[in-house]
Amino acid sequence: MATTEVHLAGCEAYRVEGTPKEVEARIVAAARGSIMEFVWLTDATTGEPVAVNPERVVALRSAAG
């Protein structure tokens, strides 16, 4: 399973399921949606859903699974 690190403003980071391209596409889709639409991702460690404000994302990078 591919995983991606999503880095947010404020030094927070999440490791989520999906390739960087897949995660980027979901973030862009949420950013183009309605005001304050979150992007829902799956935490790669716990399997729990994580909601992220797409405006806070500052970097993505591939993470070793």
CHARMM-style PDB file with segment names, atoms N, HN, CA, C and O in Angstrom:
ATOM      1  N   MET     1       0.847  -1.181   0.000  1.00  0.00      PROA
ATOM      2  CA  MET     1       0.000   0.000   0.000  1.00  0.00      PROA
ATOM      3  C   MET     1       0.886   1.235   0.000  1.00  0.00      PROA
ATOM      4  O   MET     1       1.748   1.388   0.865  1.00  0.00      PROA
ATOM      5  N   ALA     2       0.676   2.110  -0.964  1.00  0.00      PROA
ATOM      6  HN  ALA     2      -0.025   1.986  -1.667  1.00  0.00      PROA
ATOM      7  CA  ALA     2       1.414   3.370  -1.028  1.00  0.00      PROA
ATOM      8  C   ALA     2       0.929   4.302   0.070  1.00  0.00      PROA
ATOM      9  O   ALA     2      -0.256   4.330   0.402  1.00  0.00      PROA
ATOM     10  N   THR     3       1.860   5.061   0.626  1.00  0.00      PROA
ATOM     11  HN  THR     3       2.823   5.038   0.356  1.00  0.00      PROA
ATOM     12  CA  THR     3       1.495   6.057   1.632  1.00  0.00      PROA
ATOM     13  C   THR     3       2.151   7.391   1.294  1.00  0.00      PROA
ATOM     14  O   THR     3       3.195   7.452   0.644  1.00  0.00      PROA
ATOM     15  N   THR     4       1.503   8.451   1.757  1.00  0.00      PROA
ATOM     16  HN  THR     4       0.655   8.402   2.285  1.00  0.00      PROA
ATOM     17  CA  THR     4       1.962   9.813   1.486  1.00  0.00      PROA
ATOM     18  C   THR     4       1.952  10.607   2.779  1.00  0.00      PROA
ATOM     19  O   THR     4       1.032  10.483   3.588  1.00  0.00      PROA
ATOM     20  N   GLU     5       2.981  11.425   2.971  1.00  0.00      PROA
ATOM     21  HN  GLU     5       3.729  11.526   2.314  1.00  0.00      PROA
ATOM     22  CA  GLU     5       2.997  12.358   4.093  1.00  0.00      PROA
ATOM     23  C   GLU     5       2.368  13.665   3.629  1.00  0.00      PROA
ATOM     24  O   GLU     5       2.776  14.246   2.623  1.00  0.00      PROA
ATOM     25  N   VAL     6       1.376  14.114   4.376  1.00  0.00      PROA
ATOM     26  HN  VAL     6       1.044  13.642   5.193  1.00  0.00      PROA
ATOM     27  CA  VAL     6       0.703  15.385   4.100  1.00  0.00      PROA
ATOM     28  C   VAL     6       1.158  16.354   5.189  1.00  0.00      PROA
ATOM     29  O   VAL     6       0.856  16.163   6.367  1.00  0.00      PROA
ATOM     30  N   HSD     7       1.885  17.392   4.785  1.00  0.00      PROA
ATOM     31  HN  HSD     7       2.130  17.547   3.828  1.00  0.00      PROA
ATOM     32  CA  HSD     7       2.395  18.378   5.738  1.00  0.00      PROA
ATOM     33  C   HSD     7       1.501  19.609   5.715  1.00  0.00      PROA
ATOM     34  O   HSD     7       1.180  20.141   4.653  1.00  0.00      PROA
ATOM     35  N   LEU     8       1.104  20.054   6.907  1.00  0.00      PROA
ATOM     36  HN  LEU     8       1.365  19.622   7.770  1.00  0.00      PROA
ATOM     37  CA  LEU     8       0.207  21.193   7.040  1.00  0.00      PROA
ATOM     38  C   LEU     8       0.945  22.389   7.627  1.00  0.00      PROA
ATOM     39  O   LEU     8       1.968  22.229   8.293  1.00  0.00      PROA
ATOM     40  N   ALA     9       0.428  23.578   7.382  1.00  0.00      PROA
ATOM     41  HN  ALA     9      -0.403  23.708   6.841  1.00  0.00      PROA
ATOM     42  CA  ALA     9       0.966  24.779   8.016  1.00  0.00      PROA
ATOM     43  C   ALA     9       0.889  24.579   9.524  1.00  0.00      PROA
ATOM     44  O   ALA     9      -0.120  24.092  10.034  1.00  0.00      PROA
ATOM     45  N   GLY    10       1.926  24.945  10.228  1.00  0.00      PROA
ATOM     46  HN  GLY    10       2.746  25.342   9.813  1.00  0.00      PROA
ATOM     47  CA  GLY    10       1.951  24.747  11.675  1.00  0.00      PROA
ATOM     48  C   GLY    10       2.724  23.498  12.065  1.00  0.00      PROA
ATOM     49  O   GLY    10       2.693  23.091  13.226  1.00  0.00      PROA
ATOM     50  N   CYS    11       3.415  22.887  11.118  1.00  0.00      PROA
ATOM     51  HN  CYS    11       3.440  23.217  10.174  1.00  0.00      PROA
ATOM     52  CA  CYS    11       4.300  21.734  11.344  1.00  0.00      PROA
ATOM     53  C   CYS    11       3.584  20.422  11.648  1.00  0.00      PROA
ATOM     54  O   CYS    11       4.235  19.467  12.071  1.00  0.00      PROA
ATOM     55  N   GLU    12       2.289  20.341  11.452  1.00  0.00      PROA
ATOM     56  HN  GLU    12       1.760  21.118  11.109  1.00  0.00      PROA
ATOM     57  CA  GLU    12       1.582  19.076  11.595  1.00  0.00      PROA
ATOM     58  C   GLU    12       1.804  18.240  10.347  1.00  0.00      PROA
ATOM     59  O   GLU    12       1.976  18.782   9.255  1.00  0.00      PROA
ATOM     60  N   ALA    13       1.803  16.930  10.504  1.00  0.00      PROA
ATOM     61  HN  ALA    13       1.664  16.490  11.391  1.00  0.00      PROA
ATOM     62  CA  ALA    13       1.925  16.041   9.346  1.00  0.00      PROA
ATOM     63  C   ALA    13       1.127  14.778   9.606  1.00  0.00      PROA
ATOM     64  O   ALA    13       1.015  14.314  10.741  1.00  0.00      PROA
ATOM     65  N   TYR    14       0.576  14.230   8.534  1.00  0.00      PROA
ATOM     66  HN  TYR    14       0.667  14.607   7.612  1.00  0.00      PROA
ATOM     67  CA  TYR    14      -0.166  12.974   8.595  1.00  0.00      PROA
ATOM     68  C   TYR    14       0.392  12.031   7.549  1.00  0.00      PROA
ATOM     69  O   TYR    14       0.772  12.455   6.458  1.00  0.00      PROA
ATOM     70  N   ARG    15       0.439  10.765   7.882  1.00  0.00      PROA
ATOM     71  HN  ARG    15       0.130  10.421   8.769  1.00  0.00      PROA
ATOM     72  CA  ARG    15       0.796   9.728   6.913  1.00  0.00      PROA
ATOM     73  C   ARG    15      -0.518   9.069   6.512  1.00  0.00      PROA
ATOM     74  O   ARG    15      -1.202   8.467   7.338  1.00  0.00      PROA
ATOM     75  N   VAL    16      -0.860   9.192   5.228  1.00  0.00      PROA
ATOM     76  HN  VAL    16      -0.304   9.682   4.557  1.00  0.00      PROA
ATOM     77  CA  VAL    16      -2.157   8.721   4.754  1.00  0.00      PROA
ATOM     78  C   VAL    16      -1.988   7.715   3.625  1.00  0.00      PROA
ATOM     79  O   VAL    16      -0.936   7.630   2.992  1.00  0.00      PROA
ATOM     80  N   GLU    17      -3.051   6.959   3.393  1.00  0.00      PROA
ATOM     81  HN  GLU    17      -3.906   7.028   3.908  1.00  0.00      PROA
ATOM     82  CA  GLU    17      -3.043   5.959   2.327  1.00  0.00      PROA
ATOM     83  C   GLU    17      -3.153   6.644   0.965  1.00  0.00      PROA
ATOM     84  O   GLU    17      -3.879   7.626   0.809  1.00  0.00      PROA
ATOM     85  N   GLY    18      -2.416   6.110  -0.025  1.00  0.00      PROA
ATOM     86  HN  GLY    18      -1.826   5.313   0.102  1.00  0.00      PROA
ATOM     87  CA  GLY    18      -2.475   6.608  -1.394  1.00  0.00      PROA
ATOM     88  C   GLY    18      -1.145   7.177  -1.859  1.00  0.00      PROA
ATOM     89  O   GLY    18      -0.293   7.558  -1.056  1.00  0.00      PROA
ATOM     90  N   THR    19      -0.991   7.223  -3.166  1.00  0.00      PROA
ATOM     91  HN  THR    19      -1.683   6.913  -3.819  1.00  0.00      PROA
ATOM     92  CA  THR    19       0.206   7.828  -3.748  1.00  0.00      PROA
ATOM     93  C   THR    19       0.095   9.347  -3.651  1.00  0.00      PROA
ATOM     94  O   THR    19      -1.001   9.877  -3.468  1.00  0.00      PROA
ATOM     95  N   PRO    20       1.220  10.050  -3.770  1.00  0.00      PROA
ATOM     96  CA  PRO    20       1.134  11.517  -3.751  1.00  0.00      PROA
ATOM     97  C   PRO    20       0.183  12.070  -4.818  1.00  0.00      PROA
ATOM     98  O   PRO    20      -0.545  13.027  -4.556  1.00  0.00      PROA
ATOM     99  N   LYS    21       0.182  11.480  -6.013  1.00  0.00      PROA
ATOM    100  HN  LYS    21       0.773  10.702  -6.226  1.00  0.00      PROA
ATOM    101  CA  LYS    21      -0.717  11.948  -7.077  1.00  0.00      PROA
ATOM    102  C   LYS    21      -2.183  11.748  -6.698  1.00  0.00      PROA
ATOM    103  O   LYS    21      -3.013  12.623  -6.942  1.00  0.00      PROA
ATOM    104  N   GLU    22      -2.504  10.591  -6.097  1.00  0.00      PROA
ATOM    105  HN  GLU    22      -1.830   9.880  -5.899  1.00  0.00      PROA
ATOM    106  CA  GLU    22      -3.886  10.319  -5.681  1.00  0.00      PROA
ATOM    107  C   GLU    22      -4.321  11.281  -4.584  1.00  0.00      PROA
ATOM    108  O   GLU    22      -5.425  11.823  -4.625  1.00  0.00      PROA
ATOM    109  N   VAL    23      -3.447  11.488  -3.607  1.00  0.00      PROA
ATOM    110  HN  VAL    23      -2.550  11.047  -3.574  1.00  0.00      PROA
ATOM    111  CA  VAL    23      -3.762  12.384  -2.497  1.00  0.00      PROA
ATOM    112  C   VAL    23      -3.898  13.820  -3.010  1.00  0.00      PROA
ATOM    113  O   VAL    23      -4.805  14.546  -2.604  1.00  0.00      PROA
ATOM    114  N   GLU    24      -2.999  14.222  -3.898  1.00  0.00      PROA
ATOM    115  HN  GLU    24      -2.262  13.632  -4.228  1.00  0.00      PROA
ATOM    116  CA  GLU    24      -3.082  15.565  -4.482  1.00  0.00      PROA
ATOM    117  C   GLU    24      -4.420  15.774  -5.189  1.00  0.00      PROA
ATOM    118  O   GLU    24      -5.052  16.818  -5.028  1.00  0.00      PROA
ATOM    119  N   ALA    25      -4.842  14.801  -5.956  1.00  0.00      PROA
ATOM    120  HN  ALA    25      -4.328  13.953  -6.087  1.00  0.00      PROA
ATOM    121  CA  ALA    25      -6.111  14.916  -6.687  1.00  0.00      PROA
ATOM    122  C   ALA    25      -7.283  15.099  -5.733  1.00  0.00      PROA
ATOM    123  O   ALA    25      -8.191  15.882  -6.011  1.00  0.00      PROA
ATOM    124  N   ARG    26      -7.273  14.390  -4.620  1.00  0.00      PROA
ATOM    125  HN  ARG    26      -6.535  13.753  -4.395  1.00  0.00      PROA
ATOM    126  CA  ARG    26      -8.364  14.523  -3.646  1.00  0.00      PROA
ATOM    127  C   ARG    26      -8.334  15.880  -2.966  1.00  0.00      PROA
ATOM    128  O   ARG    26      -9.382  16.471  -2.707  1.00  0.00      PROA
ATOM    129  N   ILE    27      -7.123  16.382  -2.673  1.00  0.00      PROA
ATOM    130  HN  ILE    27      -6.272  15.902  -2.883  1.00  0.00      PROA
ATOM    131  CA  ILE    27      -6.990  17.696  -2.040  1.00  0.00      PROA
ATOM    132  C   ILE    27      -7.474  18.788  -2.991  1.00  0.00      PROA
ATOM    133  O   ILE    27      -8.208  19.687  -2.581  1.00  0.00      PROA
ATOM    134  N   VAL    28      -7.071  18.716  -4.246  1.00  0.00      PROA
ATOM    135  HN  VAL    28      -6.475  17.985  -4.579  1.00  0.00      PROA
ATOM    136  CA  VAL    28      -7.488  19.710  -5.239  1.00  0.00      PROA
ATOM    137  C   VAL    28      -9.004  19.674  -5.424  1.00  0.00      PROA
ATOM    138  O   VAL    28      -9.636  20.725  -5.526  1.00  0.00      PROA
ATOM    139  N   ALA    29      -9.585  18.496  -5.470  1.00  0.00      PROA
ATOM    140  HN  ALA    29      -9.072  17.642  -5.387  1.00  0.00      PROA
ATOM    141  CA  ALA    29     -11.042  18.382  -5.619  1.00  0.00      PROA
ATOM    142  C   ALA    29     -11.770  19.037  -4.447  1.00  0.00      PROA
ATOM    143  O   ALA    29     -12.771  19.726  -4.642  1.00  0.00      PROA
ATOM    144  N   ALA    30     -11.270  18.822  -3.236  1.00  0.00      PROA
ATOM    145  HN  ALA    30     -10.456  18.261  -3.078  1.00  0.00      PROA
ATOM    146  CA  ALA    30     -11.899  19.432  -2.059  1.00  0.00      PROA
ATOM    147  C   ALA    30     -11.725  20.946  -2.081  1.00  0.00      PROA
ATOM    148  O   ALA    30     -12.642  21.683  -1.718  1.00  0.00      PROA
ATOM    149  N   ALA    31     -10.547  21.413  -2.506  1.00  0.00      PROA
ATOM    150  HN  ALA    31      -9.802  20.815  -2.800  1.00  0.00      PROA
ATOM    151  CA  ALA    31     -10.291  22.856  -2.559  1.00  0.00      PROA
ATOM    152  C   ALA    31     -11.206  23.540  -3.568  1.00  0.00      PROA
ATOM    153  O   ALA    31     -11.569  24.702  -3.388  1.00  0.00      PROA
ATOM    154  N   ARG    32     -11.578  22.835  -4.618  1.00  0.00      PROA
ATOM    155  HN  ARG    32     -11.284  21.891  -4.765  1.00  0.00      PROA
ATOM    156  CA  ARG    32     -12.461  23.401  -5.642  1.00  0.00      PROA
ATOM    157  C   ARG    32     -13.931  23.271  -5.265  1.00  0.00      PROA
ATOM    158  O   ARG    32     -14.802  23.836  -5.928  1.00  0.00      PROA
ATOM    159  N   GLY    33     -14.201  22.531  -4.206  1.00  0.00      PROA
ATOM    160  HN  GLY    33     -13.494  22.072  -3.667  1.00  0.00      PROA
ATOM    161  CA  GLY    33     -15.583  22.318  -3.761  1.00  0.00      PROA
ATOM    162  C   GLY    33     -16.109  23.534  -3.019  1.00  0.00      PROA
ATOM    163  O   GLY    33     -15.649  24.657  -3.221  1.00  0.00      PROA
ATOM    164  N   SER    34     -17.067  23.289  -2.171  1.00  0.00      PROA
ATOM    165  HN  SER    34     -17.441  22.376  -2.007  1.00  0.00      PROA
ATOM    166  CA  SER    34     -17.688  24.391  -1.434  1.00  0.00      PROA
ATOM    167  C   SER    34     -16.726  24.950  -0.384  1.00  0.00      PROA
ATOM    168  O   SER    34     -15.732  24.316  -0.032  1.00  0.00      PROA
ATOM    169  N   ILE    35     -17.038  26.130   0.097  1.00  0.00      PROA
ATOM    170  HN  ILE    35     -17.846  26.645  -0.190  1.00  0.00      PROA
ATOM    171  CA  ILE    35     -16.209  26.782   1.109  1.00  0.00      PROA
ATOM    172  C   ILE    35     -16.115  25.880   2.335  1.00  0.00      PROA
ATOM    173  O   ILE    35     -17.116  25.340   2.805  1.00  0.00      PROA
ATOM    174  N   MET    36     -14.909  25.731   2.834  1.00  0.00      PROA
ATOM    175  HN  MET    36     -14.095  26.169   2.452  1.00  0.00      PROA
ATOM    176  CA  MET    36     -14.594  24.925   4.028  1.00  0.00      PROA
ATOM    177  C   MET    36     -14.872  23.442   3.835  1.00  0.00      PROA
ATOM    178  O   MET    36     -15.153  22.741   4.807  1.00  0.00      PROA
ATOM    179  N   GLU    37     -14.801  22.953   2.610  1.00  0.00      PROA
ATOM    180  HN  GLU    37     -14.573  23.523   1.821  1.00  0.00      PROA
ATOM    181  CA  GLU    37     -14.942  21.519   2.387  1.00  0.00      PROA
ATOM    182  C   GLU    37     -13.622  20.852   2.766  1.00  0.00      PROA
ATOM    183  O   GLU    37     -12.562  21.245   2.280  1.00  0.00      PROA
ATOM    184  N   PHE    38     -13.689  19.851   3.630  1.00  0.00      PROA
ATOM    185  HN  PHE    38     -14.551  19.532   4.025  1.00  0.00      PROA
ATOM    186  CA  PHE    38     -12.514  19.102   4.041  1.00  0.00      PROA
ATOM    187  C   PHE    38     -12.224  17.996   3.043  1.00  0.00      PROA
ATOM    188  O   PHE    38     -13.120  17.519   2.347  1.00  0.00      PROA
ATOM    189  N   VAL    39     -10.971  17.597   2.980  1.00  0.00      PROA
ATOM    190  HN  VAL    39     -10.243  17.985   3.546  1.00  0.00      PROA
ATOM    191  CA  VAL    39     -10.605  16.400   2.232  1.00  0.00      PROA
ATOM    192  C   VAL    39     -10.510  15.275   3.255  1.00  0.00      PROA
ATOM    193  O   VAL    39      -9.816  15.399   4.264  1.00  0.00      PROA
ATOM    194  N   TRP    40     -11.204  14.189   2.989  1.00  0.00      PROA
ATOM    195  HN  TRP    40     -11.767  14.088   2.169  1.00  0.00      PROA
ATOM    196  CA  TRP    40     -11.197  13.040   3.889  1.00  0.00      PROA
ATOM    197  C   TRP    40     -10.192  12.019   3.383  1.00  0.00      PROA
ATOM    198  O   TRP    40     -10.298  11.521   2.262  1.00  0.00      PROA
ATOM    199  N   LEU    41      -9.215  11.715   4.230  1.00  0.00      PROA
ATOM    200  HN  LEU    41      -9.129  12.119   5.141  1.00  0.00      PROA
ATOM    201  CA  LEU    41      -8.156  10.766   3.917  1.00  0.00      PROA
ATOM    202  C   LEU    41      -8.153   9.678   4.973  1.00  0.00      PROA
ATOM    203  O   LEU    41      -8.814   9.814   6.002  1.00  0.00      PROA
ATOM    204  N   THR    42      -7.418   8.600   4.735  1.00  0.00      PROA
ATOM    205  HN  THR    42      -6.881   8.489   3.898  1.00  0.00      PROA
ATOM    206  CA  THR    42      -7.333   7.503   5.693  1.00  0.00      PROA
ATOM    207  C   THR    42      -5.931   7.447   6.273  1.00  0.00      PROA
ATOM    208  O   THR    42      -4.951   7.322   5.539  1.00  0.00      PROA
ATOM    209  N   ASP    43      -5.838   7.539   7.603  1.00  0.00      PROA
ATOM    210  HN  ASP    43      -6.634   7.640   8.200  1.00  0.00      PROA
ATOM    211  CA  ASP    43      -4.555   7.452   8.294  1.00  0.00      PROA
ATOM    212  C   ASP    43      -3.937   6.093   8.006  1.00  0.00      PROA
ATOM    213  O   ASP    43      -4.568   5.062   8.243  1.00  0.00      PROA
ATOM    214  N   ALA    44      -2.708   6.079   7.497  1.00  0.00      PROA
ATOM    215  HN  ALA    44      -2.195   6.916   7.304  1.00  0.00      PROA
ATOM    216  CA  ALA    44      -2.055   4.834   7.097  1.00  0.00      PROA
ATOM    217  C   ALA    44      -1.680   3.968   8.288  1.00  0.00      PROA
ATOM    218  O   ALA    44      -1.510   2.759   8.131  1.00  0.00      PROA
ATOM    219  N   THR    45      -1.546   4.548   9.469  1.00  0.00      PROA
ATOM    220  HN  THR    45      -1.683   5.530   9.596  1.00  0.00      PROA
ATOM    221  CA  THR    45      -1.154   3.789  10.652  1.00  0.00      PROA
ATOM    222  C   THR    45      -2.354   3.173  11.364  1.00  0.00      PROA
ATOM    223  O   THR    45      -2.326   2.004  11.748  1.00  0.00      PROA
ATOM    224  N   THR    46      -3.407   3.970  11.535  1.00  0.00      PROA
ATOM    225  HN  THR    46      -3.430   4.919  11.223  1.00  0.00      PROA
ATOM    226  CA  THR    46      -4.552   3.518  12.327  1.00  0.00      PROA
ATOM    227  C   THR    46      -5.743   3.052  11.504  1.00  0.00      PROA
ATOM    228  O   THR    46      -6.601   2.325  12.003  1.00  0.00      PROA
ATOM    229  N   GLY    47      -5.797   3.474  10.228  1.00  0.00      PROA
ATOM    230  HN  GLY    47      -5.099   4.064   9.822  1.00  0.00      PROA
ATOM    231  CA  GLY    47      -6.956   3.167   9.393  1.00  0.00      PROA
ATOM    232  C   GLY    47      -8.138   4.076   9.660  1.00  0.00      PROA
ATOM    233  O   GLY    47      -9.205   3.899   9.073  1.00  0.00      PROA
ATOM    234  N   GLU    48      -7.957   5.052  10.543  1.00  0.00      PROA
ATOM    235  HN  GLU    48      -7.090   5.196  11.020  1.00  0.00      PROA
ATOM    236  CA  GLU    48      -9.028   5.987  10.898  1.00  0.00      PROA
ATOM    237  C   GLU    48      -9.130   7.103   9.855  1.00  0.00      PROA
ATOM    238  O   GLU    48      -8.126   7.477   9.247  1.00  0.00      PROA
ATOM    239  N   PRO    49     -10.329   7.633   9.646  1.00  0.00      PROA
ATOM    240  CA  PRO    49     -10.479   8.771   8.731  1.00  0.00      PROA
ATOM    241  C   PRO    49      -9.886  10.043   9.329  1.00  0.00      PROA
ATOM    242  O   PRO    49      -9.963  10.269  10.537  1.00  0.00      PROA
ATOM    243  N   VAL    50      -9.298  10.868   8.472  1.00  0.00      PROA
ATOM    244  HN  VAL    50      -9.236  10.685   7.491  1.00  0.00      PROA
ATOM    245  CA  VAL    50      -8.714  12.148   8.870  1.00  0.00      PROA
ATOM    246  C   VAL    50      -9.272  13.223   7.941  1.00  0.00      PROA
ATOM    247  O   VAL    50      -9.196  13.090   6.720  1.00  0.00      PROA
ATOM    248  N   ALA    51      -9.828  14.279   8.511  1.00  0.00      PROA
ATOM    249  HN  ALA    51      -9.890  14.388   9.503  1.00  0.00      PROA
ATOM    250  CA  ALA    51     -10.338  15.398   7.725  1.00  0.00      PROA
ATOM    251  C   ALA    51      -9.326  16.526   7.771  1.00  0.00      PROA
ATOM    252  O   ALA    51      -8.896  16.939   8.848  1.00  0.00      PROA
ATOM    253  N   VAL    52      -8.944  17.027   6.600  1.00  0.00      PROA
ATOM    254  HN  VAL    52      -9.293  16.692   5.725  1.00  0.00      PROA
ATOM    255  CA  VAL    52      -7.929  18.073   6.500  1.00  0.00      PROA
ATOM    256  C   VAL    52      -8.494  19.244   5.705  1.00  0.00      PROA
ATOM    257  O   VAL    52      -9.149  19.053   4.681  1.00  0.00      PROA
ATOM    258  N   ASN    53      -8.234  20.450   6.185  1.00  0.00      PROA
ATOM    259  HN  ASN    53      -7.702  20.605   7.017  1.00  0.00      PROA
ATOM    260  CA  ASN    53      -8.590  21.646   5.440  1.00  0.00      PROA
ATOM    261  C   ASN    53      -7.565  21.788   4.311  1.00  0.00      PROA
ATOM    262  O   ASN    53      -6.380  21.966   4.592  1.00  0.00      PROA
ATOM    263  N   PRO    54      -7.985  21.713   3.044  1.00  0.00      PROA
ATOM    264  CA  PRO    54      -7.024  21.750   1.939  1.00  0.00      PROA
ATOM    265  C   PRO    54      -6.204  23.045   1.874  1.00  0.00      PROA
ATOM    266  O   PRO    54      -5.117  23.056   1.297  1.00  0.00      PROA
ATOM    267  N   GLU    55      -6.707  24.120   2.453  1.00  0.00      PROA
ATOM    268  HN  GLU    55      -7.590  24.111   2.923  1.00  0.00      PROA
ATOM    269  CA  GLU    55      -5.969  25.381   2.439  1.00  0.00      PROA
ATOM    270  C   GLU    55      -4.744  25.351   3.347  1.00  0.00      PROA
ATOM    271  O   GLU    55      -3.866  26.204   3.219  1.00  0.00      PROA
ATOM    272  N   ARG    56      -4.669  24.388   4.259  1.00  0.00      PROA
ATOM    273  HN  ARG    56      -5.382  23.695   4.363  1.00  0.00      PROA
ATOM    274  CA  ARG    56      -3.538  24.292   5.189  1.00  0.00      PROA
ATOM    275  C   ARG    56      -2.428  23.388   4.680  1.00  0.00      PROA
ATOM    276  O   ARG    56      -1.361  23.330   5.292  1.00  0.00      PROA
ATOM    277  N   VAL    57      -2.650  22.672   3.563  1.00  0.00      PROA
ATOM    278  HN  VAL    57      -3.517  22.718   3.066  1.00  0.00      PROA
ATOM    279  CA  VAL    57      -1.632  21.762   3.052  1.00  0.00      PROA
ATOM    280  C   VAL    57      -0.511  22.564   2.412  1.00  0.00      PROA
ATOM    281  O   VAL    57      -0.753  23.417   1.558  1.00  0.00      PROA
ATOM    282  N   VAL    58       0.730  22.281   2.835  1.00  0.00      PROA
ATOM    283  HN  VAL    58       0.927  21.588   3.528  1.00  0.00      PROA
ATOM    284  CA  VAL    58       1.878  22.994   2.286  1.00  0.00      PROA
ATOM    285  C   VAL    58       2.823  22.079   1.522  1.00  0.00      PROA
ATOM    286  O   VAL    58       3.615  22.560   0.712  1.00  0.00      PROA
ATOM    287  N   ALA    59       2.760  20.765   1.760  1.00  0.00      PROA
ATOM    288  HN  ALA    59       2.116  20.375   2.419  1.00  0.00      PROA
ATOM    289  CA  ALA    59       3.659  19.854   1.057  1.00  0.00      PROA
ATOM    290  C   ALA    59       3.133  18.430   1.123  1.00  0.00      PROA
ATOM    291  O   ALA    59       2.454  18.036   2.070  1.00  0.00      PROA
ATOM    292  N   LEU    60       3.471  17.668   0.080  1.00  0.00      PROA
ATOM    293  HN  LEU    60       4.023  17.988  -0.690  1.00  0.00      PROA
ATOM    294  CA  LEU    60       3.191  16.229   0.034  1.00  0.00      PROA
ATOM    295  C   LEU    60       4.491  15.536  -0.305  1.00  0.00      PROA
ATOM    296  O   LEU    60       5.308  16.058  -1.063  1.00  0.00      PROA
ATOM    297  N   ARG    61       4.683  14.339   0.270  1.00  0.00      PROA
ATOM    298  HN  ARG    61       4.019  13.915   0.886  1.00  0.00      PROA
ATOM    299  CA  ARG    61       5.834  13.553  -0.144  1.00  0.00      PROA
ATOM    300  C   ARG    61       5.548  12.088   0.074  1.00  0.00      PROA
ATOM    301  O   ARG    61       4.836  11.703   1.002  1.00  0.00      PROA
ATOM    302  N   SER    62       6.111  11.284  -0.792  1.00  0.00      PROA
ATOM    303  HN  SER    62       6.689  11.597  -1.546  1.00  0.00      PROA
ATOM    304  CA  SER    62       5.945   9.843  -0.693  1.00  0.00      PROA
ATOM    305  C   SER    62       6.564   9.364   0.610  1.00  0.00      PROA
ATOM    306  O   SER    62       7.635   9.826   1.004  1.00  0.00      PROA
ATOM    307  N   ALA    63       5.890   8.437   1.273  1.00  0.00      PROA
ATOM    308  HN  ALA    63       5.020   8.062   0.953  1.00  0.00      PROA
ATOM    309  CA  ALA    63       6.389   7.890   2.534  1.00  0.00      PROA
ATOM    310  C   ALA    63       6.593   6.388   2.386  1.00  0.00      PROA
ATOM    311  O   ALA    63       5.811   5.710   1.719  1.00  0.00      PROA
ATOM    312  N   ALA    64       7.627   5.883   2.999  1.00  0.00      PROA
ATOM    313  HN  ALA    64       8.262   6.434   3.540  1.00  0.00      PROA
ATOM    314  CA  ALA    64       7.875   4.433   2.958  1.00  0.00      PROA
ATOM    315  C   ALA    64       6.792   3.732   3.754  1.00  0.00      PROA
ATOM    316  O   ALA    64       6.472   4.137   4.872  1.00  0.00      PROA
ATOM    317  N   GLY    65       6.228   2.678   3.178  1.00  0.00      PROA
ATOM    318  HN  GLY    65       6.488   2.349   2.271  1.00  0.00      PROA
ATOM    319  CA  GLY    65       5.165   1.942   3.847  1.00  0.00      PROA
ATOM    320  C   GLY    65       5.748   0.881   4.688  1.00  0.00      PROA
ATOM    321  OT1 GLY    65       5.015   0.139   5.342  1.00  0.00      PROA
TER     322      GLY     65
END
